[in-house]
Amino acid sequence: MLKSLILGSSIAVLSTLFLPAIATDWRTTGVSSRTRETVAIGMNSINRVSQYDVRLRYLVGKDLVQASVNCDSSLVTPDQGKASFQI
């Protein structure tokens, strides 16, 4: 009984760490034209690093992406995995 309680508690804690869509600070901004998945920005993740550059996290469906955005050129550069794109 104690083992199943500990295991269940561990799974619950880990699931909250790895499911970013549960966070309350997400704002839906649109739908991906390629995948038709919802796109949302983590509002609490926005961090200005210079006059024109910000860092943020966003979701495409359930995929979490960390990225830099140049507001002057509208260029979004994900940290890894995907190519830059303009918004």
DONU-849412 format. One line per field, with one value per residue (C-alpha): residue number from 1; residue in three letters; x, y, z. Coordinates in pm, 1 decimal, decimal comma, padded with zeros to 6 digits. Layout:
REM DONU-849412
resi [NUM/...]
resn [ALA/...]
c1 [X/...]
c2 [Y/...]
c3 [Z/...]
END
This chain:
REM DONU-849412
resi [1/2/3/4/5/6/7/8/9/10/11/12/13/14/15/16/17/18/19/20/21/22/23/24/25/26/27/28/29/30/31/32/33/34/35/36/37/38/39/40/41/42/43/44/45/46/47/48/49/50/51/52/53/54/55/56/57/58/59/60/61/62/63/64/65/66/67/68/69/70/71/72/73/74/75/76/77/78/79/80/81/82/83/84/85/86/87]
resn [MET/LEU/LYS/SER/LEU/ILE/LEU/GLY/SER/SER/ILE/ALA/VAL/LEU/SER/THR/LEU/PHE/LEU/PRO/ALA/ILE/ALA/THR/ASP/TRP/ARG/THR/THR/GLY/VAL/SER/SER/ARG/THR/ARG/GLU/THR/VAL/ALA/ILE/GLY/MET/ASN/SER/ILE/ASN/ARG/VAL/SER/GLN/TYR/ASP/VAL/ARG/LEU/ARG/TYR/LEU/VAL/GLY/LYS/ASP/LEU/VAL/GLN/ALA/SER/VAL/ASN/CYS/ASP/SER/SER/LEU/VAL/THR/PRO/ASP/GLN/GLY/LYS/ALA/SER/PHE/GLN/ILE]
c1 [00000,0/00277,1/00474,1/00174,7/00110,1/00472,6/00475,6/00145,8/00270,8/00595,4/00408,0/00178,3/00473,9/00664,4/00359,4/00323,5/00687,2/00655,3/00310,8/00356,2/00007,8/-00135,8/00027,2/-00211,6/-00000,9/-00054,6/-00225,6/-00350,6/-00226,6/-00342,2/-00321,2/-00023,2/-00081,1/00122,2/-00002,4/-00334,2/-00229,6/-00298,7/-00009,2/00020,5/00277,8/00385,5/00324,2/00538,5/00830,3/00873,0/01208,1/01345,9/01719,1/01775,4/01580,7/01449,6/01510,7/01306,0/01326,6/01010,0/00855,7/00564,9/00360,1/00268,9/00015,7/00192,7/00546,9/00726,0/00971,6/01219,8/01301,8/01445,6/01235,7/01368,2/01077,7/01234,0/01253,6/00976,1/01224,1/01163,0/01465,2/01395,3/01680,9/01693,9/01521,2/01343,6/01443,4/01386,5/01070,8/00906,0/00577,4]
c2 [00000,0/00244,3/00160,8/00235,8/00562,7/00672,8/00567,9/00745,1/01062,5/01052,1/01014,5/01304,2/01531,8/01431,2/01478,7/01838,5/01901,9/01766,3/01890,5/02262,1/02301,5/02280,2/02612,4/02901,7/03165,9/03038,2/03270,2/03117,2/03323,6/03126,3/02802,9/02661,6/02685,5/02367,1/02135,1/02304,1/02281,4/02556,5/02795,5/02952,4/03175,7/03137,4/03495,4/03459,0/03336,8/03660,8/03816,0/04125,4/04081,9/04399,5/04681,4/04457,5/04102,6/03888,7/03526,7/03325,2/02981,9/02875,6/02566,5/02424,7/02162,9/01990,6/02067,1/02316,8/02546,5/02791,7/03074,0/03419,2/03677,2/03987,3/04230,8/04464,5/04197,1/03966,8/03677,7/03386,5/03161,9/02842,4/02722,4/02384,9/02154,4/02391,2/02660,9/03032,3/03188,5/03529,7/03620,2]
c3 [00000,0/00095,1/-00222,1/-00445,1/-00258,1/-00301,7/-00668,4/-00734,7/-00564,8/-00763,3/-01092,3/-01002,5/-00923,8/-01238,4/-01459,3/-01339,9/-01429,1/-01783,5/-01887,7/-01958,4/-02103,7/-01750,4/-01658,0/-01608,4/-01783,5/-02141,1/-02388,4/-02712,3/-03004,5/-03306,6/-03501,5/-03689,0/-04064,5/-04116,9/-03843,9/-03752,7/-03384,4/-03132,3/-03065,9/-02719,2/-02549,8/-02186,8/-02072,9/-01759,4/-01970,5/-02168,5/-02080,3/-02254,5/-02323,8/-02526,2/-02687,4/-02966,4/-02841,8/-02604,8/-02487,6/-02437,2/-02446,9/-02661,9/-02732,6/-03070,1/-02974,1/-02682,9/-02803,2/-02578,6/-02757,7/-02603,7/-02845,6/-02905,7/-03086,6/-03259,1/-03244,2/-03502,9/-03775,3/-03637,2/-03655,2/-03416,4/-03354,9/-03157,3/-02933,7/-03106,1/-03347,4/-03584,5/-03830,9/-03769,4/-03906,7/-03935,9/-03775,5]
END
